[in-house]
Amino acid sequence: MGAETRTTSDHDEIRRWVEEHDGVPATVRGTNDDKDAAGVLRFDFPGGASEESLEHISRNTWFQEFDAEGLRLLYQLEKSDGGDSTFFKVVSSD
């Protein structure tokens, strides 16, 4: 049985998935070339990347950038072994 993934741009669906995994909206430090842009969007999950590489941002800022760039979230519902997963990718809607 393979790992099941979903792709969405629905804010409520994304918010639920992130909150279920105790995630926090974030951006990769040093990736915001434009002071008005948030940079590379990520989520910070417990046990994931350190605060040295990620900077927490507000949910509103995260979603504003997400929508402005026309992005979608691809996320894994569970690992192939049935375990919980926090795997995700922020992808272009093209």
Secondary structure, 3 states (H helix, E strand, C coil): CCCCEEEECCHHHHHHHHHHCCCEEEEECCCCCCCCCCCCEEEECCCCCCCCCEEECCHHHHHHHHHHCCEEEEEECECCCCCECCCEEEEECC
